[in-house]
Amino acid sequence: MSTLSRFETPLLRVSRPVSACQRCRGAKVKCDGKLPACTACERAGRSAECSSASDLFAKGKERSYVASLETRVEKLEKQLGQARARKASMNASGAQPWPSPERRVAPRVGSSGAQRKEASNVDDLVADFGFLSVNATARDFHGFSGEMSFARLVLSTSSVLDMPKFVNNVLPQRYEITPLIKHYIENIHPLYPFLSESKLFQSIDAVYQQNGRHALPIDHWTTRLVVATAIASLSRKRGDTHYQDAVRHAAAALEEIETVVHPGSIVGIQAILQLVLYAMLDPRHFNSWYLIGLASRVMVDLGLHQDPPEELRLKNSELDMRLRVYDCVYALDRSISLVHIRAFSFTDDSASVTRPRQMAGSPDTSRVFLHDLKLANHLSHLRKIESDAYQKLFQSSRPALEEPWPIISSSIADVHKFCSEMPDQIKNPMRKLLRCEALYSSILILSPPDLEDDLTDYGKFLIFEYAVEYADLMSSVGSDAEQFAFYTSHDMLRASFVVKRLLALLLSDFALFFGSSMSRPPPQTLTSSEVPVLQHRTVGEMLSRAYNCLNLCDKTLEYLGPRFGYTDPLKEFRVQSSDVRQLLKASYDKWNRNPPATGHDHYTLAGPSMDPRFS
């Protein structure tokens, strides 16, 4: 069959053949019922003899085949027309809704002109239509000169810079990686437990036993990326020994991507999620937002966002893994989309997952020797709070909210409840990490576009107090005591957002925070228990706290910036904050020379957000 005729007759499969062709029936082999000739006959060079295209094939199949072709052509023509119209309007207006491939995609595999053209075509598809779940090769797209697999699509859309090539990239001795595996299991896996602990150790055993003779590609992929993620999380500066070792292991893992990353199973999602975790620590080489978008698309295609049909009769272990993978995709998608202020890959309304209820007094004996999932479940709860508020305040296509405060107050109250209900089993570094994320979320919730010009004084004071506490907690992330908390490049983006929000408030409302007039919270339509309580502080205390907060922000950016390769945020902060610091210092000196006798009636935060354990 010629190349042109192959594209003119798309290779559509029916869900189940009505009957096998005569040749397959006689040979007693499985017939896929593909038209115009089944796969077995094509491979044997007897396409013309296949009864699938003859009158001997089951009656009625031809009608369904033609109908499916017509439906598919009509749908594709409609999408093509919409894409052309949209692209024409973009060209006319100069709009750029998606980053151009030249700016966001690294050079592709291979150097020939045909392969570069092929990669450019795939980039155009992704740029025009968003993420495409490709469960085929490029032979189904007319004009492609080679095969473009799903793995290559994942790599081409998410790559920022090509991974370096290593001549000698062997695994270290097992005793050398044992502490790294322990670090991953104790500090990273509890947050995102999408891997089975038992299967992880099985993969490690397979790789190290008998020189990996019986190890599968997924075993090498899992072992290498777990080690790479663990080492990268211990790095303190881009380019240090830990970082170089992490890149070396990640590059070795990518050699297996073609056989591991595929959209047809949960294993494929787990493989992409491993790459997502590494990308969060190495933004120089990978874009985590594109990766989690592809993982979400595959997850939705497999139906993990819905309860499985009862007729599947899945085992409890299989149901547990489905739920864990869904929760991790959900948590990562929400977290990554929030820090980039971008749309979620799927909405909360599209998901419907029922969680099993454990009977009181009946402990889960299936996880006696494994780490519990309380931390991951608690993190997932925070992501749901963030998701609900973000979709209502940022993502919704509705008109501007006339009164957003009920949504904001309710979300802030939920975040406070989340912090007060942290399980006691959570270690202090992890507790501190969750607390910082909750403070960031509260500041983000108080900063929707509809409220940018109409933020009340009460909301401004809330942002100030949340920023002060956030800076105090984040200022110690570079100390040795905090090295086992899973801080990523996204924490750098969060810190940068908080710093910019605080500086904007201090520059625009200096008199509000440090003036002589009284500032009281506006009347609330909700009950007082649903919003934080504000108390009095003197002007001198407010000035001192603001100045110290800016110093702590400087310390945080100074540590996180070099660690993840971000230098601009610190430079911008020092330039923008220099005038504010001088003004704060001068105001404090003036106040200190003549302090008021009665104090000042400013209101600041107290109550549930001030956790004494982190004072």
ZAGULO-347801 format. One record per residue (C-alpha): residue in three letters; z, x, y. Coordinates in steps of 0.02 Angstrom, whole numbers, plus 50000, padded with zeros to 5 digits. Each point is the difference from the previous one (the first is absolute). Layout:
// ZAGULO-347801
("ALA" (Z X Y)) ...
//
This chain:
// ZAGULO-347801
("MET" (50000 50000 50000)) ("SER" (49951 50074 50170)) ("THR" (50126 50029 50139)) ("LEU" (49925 49864 50109)) ("SER" (49997 49868 49863)) ("ARG" (50180 50041 49958)) ("PHE" (50055 49957 50177)) ("GLU" (49888 49846 50007)) ("THR" (50090 49929 49847)) ("PRO" (50185 50027 50033)) ("LEU" (50107 50041 49850)) ("LEU" (50107 49844 49991)) ("ARG" (50115 49967 49853)) ("VAL" (50058 49833 49941)) ("SER" (50185 49978 49966)) ("ARG" (49968 49971 49814)) ("PRO" (49831 49993 49910)) ("VAL" (49963 49834 49918)) ("SER" (49927 50092 49850)) ("ALA" (49951 50177 49956)) ("CYS" (49818 50052 49995)) ("GLN" (49917 50012 49828)) ("ARG" (50003 50191 49993)) ("CYS" (50187 50011 50044)) ("ARG" (50040 49858 49879)) ("GLY" (49910 50088 49860)) ("ALA" (50081 50168 50036)) ("LYS" (50170 49914 50023)) ("VAL" (50032 50084 50167)) ("LYS" (50071 49926 50159)) ("CYS" (49869 49923 50115)) ("ASP" (50042 49988 50185)) ("GLY" (49866 49868 50030)) ("LYS" (49930 50091 50153)) ("LEU" (49834 49937 50062)) ("PRO" (49855 50030 49984)) ("ALA" (50053 50114 49856)) ("CYS" (50171 50044 49933)) ("THR" (50070 50175 50019)) ("ALA" (49986 50042 49814)) ("CYS" (49814 49961 49997)) ("GLU" (49970 50096 50162)) ("ARG" (50083 50155 49929)) ("ALA" (49897 49987 49841)) ("GLY" (49839 49986 50102)) ("ARG" (49964 49823 49936)) ("SER" (50024 49899 50158)) ("ALA" (49839 49904 49969)) ("GLU" (50059 49947 49826)) ("CYS" (50170 49937 50059)) ("SER" (50014 49812 49968)) ("SER" (50109 49981 50155)) ("ALA" (49840 49973 50100)) ("SER" (49912 49892 49869)) ("ASP" (50008 49819 49952)) ("LEU" (50108 50046 49852)) ("PHE" (50145 50037 50120)) ("ALA" (50124 49863 50033)) ("LYS" (49929 49854 50098)) ("GLY" (50067 49979 50175)) ("LYS" (50038 50185 50027)) ("GLU" (49840 50023 50102)) ("ARG" (50051 49861 50119)) ("SER" (50172 50074 50032)) ("TYR" (49923 50172 50023)) ("VAL" (49876 49939 50131)) ("ALA" (50135 49899 50087)) ("SER" (50116 50150 50008)) ("LEU" (49858 50106 50070)) ("GLU" (49959 49872 50134)) ("THR" (50183 49984 50050)) ("ARG" (50021 50188 50010)) ("VAL" (49841 50024 50103)) ("GLU" (50049 49861 50120)) ("LYS" (50173 50075 50024)) ("LEU" (49934 50176 50027)) ("GLU" (49867 49940 50123)) ("LYS" (50133 49908 50099)) ("GLN" (50113 50153 50006)) ("LEU" (49854 50112 50048)) ("GLY" (49951 49884 50143)) ("GLN" (50178 49995 50065)) ("ALA" (50016 50189 49988)) ("ARG" (49837 50028 50095)) ("ALA" (50050 49878 50136)) ("ARG" (50170 50079 50016)) ("LYS" (49928 50175 50006)) ("ALA" (49873 49948 50132)) ("SER" (50138 49926 50109)) ("MET" (50104 50158 49979)) ("ASN" (49855 50111 50051)) ("ALA" (49968 49890 50152)) ("SER" (50181 50005 50057)) ("GLY" (50038 50179 49946)) ("ALA" (50148 49940 49895)) ("GLN" (50070 50109 49861)) ("PRO" (50111 49890 49889)) ("TRP" (50004 50132 49861)) ("PRO" (50015 50188 50020)) ("SER" (49832 50083 49977)) ("PRO" (49974 50089 49834)) ("GLU" (49976 50165 50091)) ("ARG" (50175 49992 50072)) ("ARG" (50099 49935 49853)) ("VAL" (49913 50062 49844)) ("ALA" (49997 50178 49939)) ("PRO" (49842 50084 49934)) ("ARG" (49949 49924 49835)) ("VAL" (49985 50074 49827)) ("GLY" (49838 50096 49986)) ("SER" (49887 50070 50133)) ("SER" (49828 49930 49965)) ("GLY" (49916 49884 50123)) ("ALA" (49988 49861 49872)) ("GLN" (50187 50004 49967)) ("ARG" (50040 50003 50186)) ("LYS" (49886 49850 50026)) ("GLU" (50086 49914 49854)) ("ALA" (50172 50031 50073)) ("SER" (49940 49940 50171)) ("ASN" (49940 49837 49922)) ("VAL" (50170 49972 49922)) ("ASP" (50085 50036 50167)) ("ASP" (49889 49871 50083)) ("LEU" (50051 49872 49870)) ("VAL" (50184 50035 50027)) ("ALA" (49982 49999 50188)) ("ASP" (49906 49835 50004)) ("PHE" (50095 49903 49869)) ("GLY" (50171 50082 49991)) ("PHE" (50058 50046 49828)) ("LEU" (49888 49962 49852)) ("SER" (50065 49995 49823)) ("VAL" (49860 50087 49905)) ("ASN" (50011 49978 49813)) ("ALA" (49832 50078 49963)) ("THR" (49892 50148 50042)) ("ALA" (49878 50022 50142)) ("ARG" (49852 49952 49890)) ("ASP" (50036 49820 50050)) ("PHE" (49961 50042 50182)) ("HIS" (49815 50024 50036)) ("GLY" (49958 50169 50075)) ("PHE" (50143 50106 49929)) ("SER" (49939 50159 49920)) ("GLY" (50155 50035 49893)) ("GLU" (50158 49920 49937)) ("MET" (50137 49950 50122)) ("SER" (50153 49955 49896)) ("PHE" (50154 49908 50059)) ("ALA" (50097 50164 49995)) ("ARG" (49875 50082 50118)) ("LEU" (50010 49849 50114)) ("VAL" (50190 50019 50006)) ("LEU" (49983 50185 50037)) ("SER" (49864 49982 50132)) ("THR" (50088 49863 50099)) ("SER" (50172 50081 49998)) ("SER" (49958 50184 50021)) ("VAL" (50037 50079 50169)) ("LEU" (49970 50180 49948)) ("ASP" (49931 50069 49837)) ("MET" (50130 50070 49883)) ("PRO" (49985 50189 49975)) ("LYS" (49936 50071 49836)) ("PHE" (50114 50110 49896)) ("VAL" (49933 50124 49871)) ("ASN" (50162 50010 49901)) ("ASN" (50094 49836 50006)) ("VAL" (50110 49999 49846)) ("LEU" (50161 49904 49981)) ("PRO" (50162 50097 50023)) ("GLN" (50123 50016 49857)) ("ARG" (50088 49840 49954)) ("TYR" (50172 50064 50052)) ("GLU" (49927 50027 50174)) ("ILE" (49944 49819 50024)) ("THR" (50155 49922 49921)) ("PRO" (50098 50000 50165)) ("LEU" (49848 49926 50087)) ("ILE" (49986 49858 49874)) ("LYS" (50186 49968 50021)) ("HIS" (49979 49996 50188)) ("TYR" (49857 49875 49986)) ("ILE" (50095 49887 49878)) ("GLU" (50158 49998 50105)) ("ASN" (49932 49991 50177)) ("ILE" (49821 49933 50001)) ("HIS" (49984 49894 49844)) ("PRO" (50146 49884 50050)) ("LEU" (49904 49950 50157)) ("TYR" (49831 49974 49915)) ("PRO" (50026 49978 49811)) ("PHE" (49820 49960 49953)) ("LEU" (50002 50129 49860)) ("SER" (50088 49976 49835)) ("GLU" (50131 50136 49982)) ("SER" (49975 50011 49812)) ("LYS" (49811 50016 50018)) ("LEU" (50022 50130 50136)) ("PHE" (50100 50110 49882)) ("GLN" (49874 49967 49862)) ("SER" (49861 50063 50113)) ("ILE" (50099 50156 50042)) ("ASP" (50032 50032 49815)) ("ALA" (49816 49977 49959)) ("VAL" (49947 50123 50136)) ("TYR" (50121 50136 49945)) ("GLN" (49995 49981 49812)) ("GLN" (49868 50100 49905)) ("ASN" (49923 50057 50165)) ("GLY" (49956 49821 50043)) ("ARG" (49882 49982 49853)) ("HIS" (50041 49815 49978)) ("ALA" (50029 49959 50184)) ("LEU" (49891 49865 50078)) ("PRO" (49928 50008 50177)) ("ILE" (50132 49876 50058)) ("ASP" (50135 50119 49936)) ("HIS" (49932 50143 50105)) ("TRP" (49977 49886 50151)) ("THR" (50177 49930 49990)) ("THR" (50085 50167 49971)) ("ARG" (49905 50091 50136)) ("LEU" (50024 49867 50135)) ("VAL" (50185 49973 49960)) ("VAL" (50027 50187 50019)) ("ALA" (49891 50005 50158)) ("THR" (50095 49855 50080)) ("ALA" (50169 50075 49958)) ("ILE" (49953 50171 50071)) ("ALA" (49919 49926 50157)) ("SER" (50158 49898 50035)) ("LEU" (50098 50165 50005)) ("SER" (49880 50083 50123)) ("ARG" (50069 50036 50174)) ("LYS" (49840 50054 50087)) ("ARG" (49816 49979 49966)) ("GLY" (49937 50160 49923)) ("ASP" (50163 50059 49923)) ("THR" (50016 50046 49816)) ("HIS" (50050 49824 49947)) ("TYR" (49852 49924 50089)) ("GLN" (49876 50123 49924)) ("ASP" (50068 49969 49825)) ("ALA" (49988 49812 50026)) ("VAL" (49818 50013 50055)) ("ARG" (49961 50107 49847)) ("HIS" (50072 49871 49880)) ("ALA" (49915 49855 50090)) ("ALA" (49833 50090 49992)) ("ALA" (50024 50023 49812)) ("ALA" (50037 49815 49981)) ("LEU" (49839 49951 50089)) ("GLU" (49900 50083 49862)) ("GLU" (50046 49850 49891)) ("ILE" (49964 49864 50129)) ("GLU" (49837 49941 49921)) ("THR" (50085 49954 49836)) ("VAL" (50164 49939 50072)) ("VAL" (49966 49900 50158)) ("HIS" (49910 49841 49951)) ("PRO" (50025 49819 50055)) ("GLY" (50014 49916 49832)) ("SER" (50183 50025 49954)) ("ILE" (50177 50022 50065)) ("VAL" (49986 50185 49956)) ("GLY" (49865 50016 50133)) ("ILE" (50115 49923 50131)) ("GLN" (50141 50117 49949)) ("ALA" (49883 50148 50017)) ("ILE" (49951 49948 50177)) ("LEU" (50183 49970 50047)) ("GLN" (50042 50177 49947)) ("LEU" (49865 50061 50118)) ("VAL" (50071 49887 50137)) ("LEU" (50172 50081 49986)) ("TYR" (49924 50173 50011)) ("ALA" (49890 49948 50147)) ("MET" (50155 49944 50095)) ("LEU" (50062 50180 49989)) ("ASP" (49830 50083 50029)) ("PRO" (49907 49905 50137)) ("ARG" (49892 50153 50027)) ("HIS" (49900 49963 49843)) ("PHE" (50018 49813 49969)) ("ASN" (50010 49837 50098)) ("SER" (50134 49894 49918)) ("TRP" (49942 49838 50084)) ("TYR" (49831 50002 49915)) ("LEU" (50080 50044 49833)) ("ILE" (50127 49858 50004)) ("GLY" (49861 49881 50054)) ("LEU" (49900 50044 49844)) ("ALA" (50154 49987 49890)) ("SER" (50038 49828 50073)) ("ARG" (49822 49943 49969)) ("VAL" (50006 50052 49818)) ("MET" (50171 49919 49982)) ("VAL" (49934 49835 50068)) ("ASP" (49845 50009 49891)) ("LEU" (50111 50021 49846)) ("GLY" (50108 49853 50055)) ("LEU" (50165 50094 50010)) ("HIS" (50043 49904 50159)) ("GLN" (50009 49841 49896)) ("ASP" (50105 49952 49850)) ("PRO" (49904 50035 49838)) ("PRO" (49938 49849 49902)) ("GLU" (50122 49944 49866)) ("GLU" (49869 50015 49864)) ("LEU" (49997 50189 50023)) ("ARG" (50172 50013 49919)) ("LEU" (50039 50169 50076)) ("LYS" (50148 50103 49942)) ("ASN" (50151 50018 50113)) ("SER" (49958 50184 50027)) ("GLU" (49823 49953 50055)) ("LEU" (50065 49865 50118)) ("ASP" (50125 50124 50071)) ("MET" (49864 50128 50034)) ("ARG" (49887 49869 50081)) ("LEU" (50141 49954 50118)) ("ARG" (50045 50180 50039)) ("VAL" (49819 50047 50039)) ("TYR" (49980 49846 50110)) ("ASP" (50162 50037 50095)) ("CYS" (49949 50180 50030)) ("VAL" (49825 49952 50061)) ("TYR" (50079 49868 50112)) ("ALA" (50132 50117 50071)) ("LEU" (49878 50143 50031)) ("ASP" (49867 49887 50075)) ("ARG" (50124 49924 50122)) ("SER" (50079 50167 50045)) ("ILE" (49836 50092 50028)) ("SER" (49918 49856 50095)) ("LEU" (50151 49984 50114)) ("VAL" (50005 50182 50054)) ("HIS" (49813 49995 50036)) ("ILE" (50012 49826 50082)) ("ARG" (49859 49937 49889)) ("ALA" (49965 49846 49897)) ("PHE" (50079 49975 49829)) ("SER" (49887 50010 49848)) ("PHE" (50057 49827 49942)) ("THR" (50111 49866 50074)) ("ASP" (50166 49936 49937)) ("ASP" (49925 49827 49977)) ("SER" (49874 50066 49873)) ("ALA" (50137 50069 49886)) ("SER" (50104 49897 49880)) ("VAL" (50111 50105 49888)) ("THR" (50151 49925 49911)) ("ARG" (50141 50122 49970)) ("PRO" (50103 49981 49840)) ("ARG" (50180 49951 50029)) ("GLN" (50130 50098 49903)) ("MET" (50142 49898 49929)) ("ALA" (50174 50039 50068)) ("GLY" (50099 50109 49883)) ("SER" (49842 50055 49907)) ("PRO" (49957 50178 50052)) ("ASP" (49824 50064 49977)) ("THR" (50019 50104 49841)) ("SER" (49817 50053 50004)) ("ARG" (50037 50123 50142)) ("VAL" (50162 50076 49937)) ("PHE" (49935 50179 50011)) ("LEU" (49882 49973 50148)) ("HIS" (50028 49994 50187)) ("ASP" (50032 49825 50068)) ("LEU" (49878 49916 50118)) ("LYS" (50125 49939 50131)) ("LEU" (49937 50119 50134)) ("ALA" (49818 49949 49972)) ("ASN" (50047 49815 50001)) ("HIS" (50099 50022 50161)) ("LEU" (49855 50093 50081)) ("SER" (49881 49862 49946)) ("HIS" (50115 49874 50086)) ("LEU" (49986 50097 50164)) ("ARG" (49810 50004 49983)) ("LYS" (49998 49810 49982)) ("ILE" (50100 49981 50160)) ("GLU" (49883 50119 50091)) ("SER" (49846 49916 49926)) ("ASP" (50053 49826 50052)) ("ALA" (50039 50053 50179)) ("TYR" (49845 50110 50015)) ("GLN" (49882 49863 49941)) ("LYS" (50075 49873 50120)) ("LEU" (50014 50112 50152)) ("PHE" (49856 50124 49980)) ("GLN" (49871 49943 49872)) ("SER" (49986 49813 50022)) ("SER" (49840 49931 50072)) ("ARG" (50096 49862 50089)) ("PRO" (50011 49989 50192)) ("ALA" (50135 50099 50088)) ("LEU" (50174 49938 49958)) ("GLU" (50081 49902 50140)) ("GLU" (50174 50044 49937)) ("PRO" (50003 50148 49878)) ("TRP" (50189 50024 50012)) ("PRO" (50046 49883 49855)) ("ILE" (49890 50105 49884)) ("ILE" (50065 50163 50072)) ("SER" (50183 49946 49992)) ("SER" (49982 49939 49821)) ("SER" (49915 50162 49945)) ("ILE" (50130 50109 50087)) ("ALA" (50138 49901 49915)) ("ASP" (49914 50026 49831)) ("VAL" (49991 50188 50031)) ("HIS" (50185 50005 50043)) ("LYS" (50039 49905 49841)) ("PHE" (49893 50123 49901)) ("CYS" (50102 50146 50068)) ("SER" (50167 49917 49965)) ("GLU" (49951 49959 49820)) ("MET" (49946 50173 49942)) ("PRO" (50061 50029 49822)) ("ASP" (50144 50122 49986)) ("GLN" (49905 50099 49867)) ("ILE" (49873 50062 50129)) ("LYS" (50032 50182 50045)) ("ASN" (50037 50043 50182)) ("PRO" (49835 50091 50034)) ("MET" (49902 49850 49935)) ("ARG" (50115 49880 50093)) ("LYS" (49966 50097 50159)) ("LEU" (49812 49995 49968)) ("LEU" (50003 49810 49979)) ("ARG" (50108 49982 50155)) ("CYS" (49874 50098 50104)) ("GLU" (49858 49892 49935)) ("ALA" (50100 49843 50043)) ("LEU" (50029 50062 50179)) ("TYR" (49815 50042 50018)) ("SER" (49955 49827 49936)) ("SER" (50116 49918 50125)) ("ILE" (49919 50095 50145)) ("LEU" (49827 49954 49936)) ("ILE" (50049 49816 49984)) ("LEU" (50059 50005 50182)) ("SER" (49831 50069 50055)) ("PRO" (49866 49871 49959)) ("PRO" (49844 49993 50111)) ("ASP" (50042 49823 50061)) ("LEU" (50167 50062 50067)) ("GLU" (49944 50164 50078)) ("ASP" (50005 49939 50180)) ("ASP" (50137 49868 49977)) ("LEU" (50135 50094 49905)) ("THR" (50170 49939 50058)) ("ASP" (50138 50116 50059)) ("TYR" (50094 49955 49843)) ("GLY" (49856 50061 49891)) ("LYS" (49985 50161 50101)) ("PHE" (50183 50039 49970)) ("LEU" (49979 49967 49815)) ("ILE" (49855 50124 49992)) ("PHE" (50103 50129 50095)) ("GLU" (50148 49985 49881)) ("TYR" (49892 50003 49844)) ("ALA" (49909 50155 50065)) ("VAL" (50165 50089 50036)) ("GLU" (50063 49969 49825)) ("TYR" (49832 50044 49921)) ("ALA" (49994 50167 50092)) ("ASP" (50178 50039 49947)) ("LEU" (49961 49969 49815)) ("MET" (49830 50087 49998)) ("SER" (50061 50156 50090)) ("SER" (50076 50068 49839)) ("VAL" (49851 49976 49884)) ("GLY" (49963 50186 50006)) ("SER" (50171 50052 49937)) ("ASP" (50025 50056 49820)) ("ALA" (50114 49852 49965)) ("GLU" (49855 49879 50029)) ("GLN" (49863 50093 49907)) ("PHE" (50003 49879 49853)) ("ALA" (49954 49846 50102)) ("PHE" (49816 49955 49985)) ("TYR" (49941 50026 50179)) ("THR" (49811 49998 50022)) ("SER" (49869 50017 50135)) ("HIS" (50028 49816 50036)) ("ASP" (50175 50040 50062)) ("MET" (49917 50113 50128)) ("LEU" (49893 49852 50056)) ("ARG" (50154 49887 50006)) ("ALA" (50096 50127 50104)) ("SER" (49853 50019 50118)) ("PHE" (49991 49811 50023)) ("VAL" (50187 49985 50036)) ("VAL" (49994 50144 50125)) ("LYS" (49851 49927 50094)) ("ARG" (50082 49828 50006)) ("LEU" (50162 50074 50067)) ("LEU" (49914 50106 50133)) ("ALA" (49897 49851 50058)) ("LEU" (50160 49898 50025)) ("LEU" (50092 50139 50092)) ("LEU" (49853 50031 50116)) ("SER" (49967 49817 50040)) ("ASP" (50180 49933 50002)) ("PHE" (50109 50146 50055)) ("ALA" (50092 49892 50127)) ("LEU" (50032 49867 49868)) ("PHE" (50089 50119 49883)) ("PHE" (50088 50111 50128)) ("GLY" (50004 49899 50161)) ("SER" (50149 49920 50083)) ("SER" (49954 49818 49969)) ("MET" (50063 49900 49853)) ("SER" (49882 49966 49854)) ("ARG" (50047 49861 49880)) ("PRO" (49908 49937 49846)) ("PRO" (49891 49847 50031)) ("PRO" (50054 49832 49927)) ("GLN" (49955 49986 49817)) ("THR" (49939 49842 49916)) ("LEU" (50070 50061 49834)) ("THR" (50183 50017 49956)) ("SER" (50087 50159 50056)) ("SER" (50028 50056 49820)) ("GLU" (49813 50021 49975)) ("VAL" (49977 50132 50136)) ("PRO" (50089 50166 50030)) ("VAL" (50152 49996 50114)) ("LEU" (49994 50106 50158)) ("GLN" (50151 50083 50080)) ("HIS" (50046 50090 50162)) ("ARG" (49967 50185 50030)) ("THR" (50018 50103 50158)) ("VAL" (49848 50071 50088)) ("GLY" (50061 50175 49963)) ("GLU" (50007 49964 49814)) ("MET" (49826 49922 50005)) ("LEU" (49929 50153 50091)) ("SER" (50084 50120 49879)) ("ARG" (49938 49906 49847)) ("ALA" (49822 49990 50066)) ("TYR" (49994 50186 50040)) ("ASN" (50072 50047 49830)) ("CYS" (49878 49882 49915)) ("LEU" (49851 50088 50079)) ("ASN" (50068 50168 49940)) ("LEU" (50018 49932 49823)) ("CYS" (49823 49929 50007)) ("ASP" (49938 50172 50049)) ("LYS" (50091 50076 49851)) ("THR" (49928 49871 49880)) ("LEU" (49820 50024 50058)) ("GLU" (50023 50189 49999)) ("TYR" (50042 49992 49815)) ("LEU" (49881 49864 49939)) ("GLY" (49850 50059 50100)) ("PRO" (49975 50172 49920)) ("ARG" (50049 49932 49830)) ("PHE" (49854 49879 49994)) ("GLY" (49881 50087 50120)) ("TYR" (50026 49891 50154)) ("THR" (50017 50103 50160)) ("ASP" (49941 49880 50136)) ("PRO" (50146 49875 49994)) ("LEU" (50129 50134 50043)) ("LYS" (49893 50072 50141)) ("GLU" (49969 49827 50073)) ("PHE" (50184 49953 49986)) ("ARG" (50059 50156 50091)) ("VAL" (49876 49972 50141)) ("GLN" (50039 49815 50018)) ("SER" (50189 50018 49982)) ("SER" (50026 50146 50120)) ("ASP" (50008 49888 50155)) ("VAL" (50110 49873 49912)) ("ARG" (50123 50135 49944)) ("GLN" (50012 50070 50176)) ("LEU" (50029 49825 50070)) ("LEU" (50133 49963 49868)) ("LYS" (50090 50164 50035)) ("ALA" (49996 49975 50188)) ("SER" (50061 49820 49982)) ("TYR" (50141 50054 49885)) ("ASP" (50056 50138 50118)) ("LYS" (49999 49876 50144)) ("TRP" (50097 49872 49898)) ("ASN" (50124 50131 49939)) ("ARG" (50041 50051 50178)) ("ASN" (50037 49820 50050)) ("PRO" (50038 49895 49844)) ("PRO" (50033 49815 50035)) ("ALA" (50179 49944 49975)) ("THR" (49959 49842 49905)) ("GLY" (49862 50064 49886)) ("HIS" (49831 49923 49977)) ("ASP" (49951 49837 49918)) ("HIS" (49851 50054 49897)) ("TYR" (49984 49929 49826)) ("THR" (49961 50102 49846)) ("LEU" (49995 49974 49815)) ("ALA" (50150 49986 49885)) ("GLY" (50040 49914 49838)) ("PRO" (49899 50011 49840)) ("SER" (49874 50130 50058)) ("MET" (50132 50134 50035)) ("ASP" (50037 50062 49825)) ("PRO" (50159 50107 50007)) ("ARG" (49942 50105 49853)) ("PHE" (49864 50077 50109)) ("SER" (50098 50016 50163)) 
//
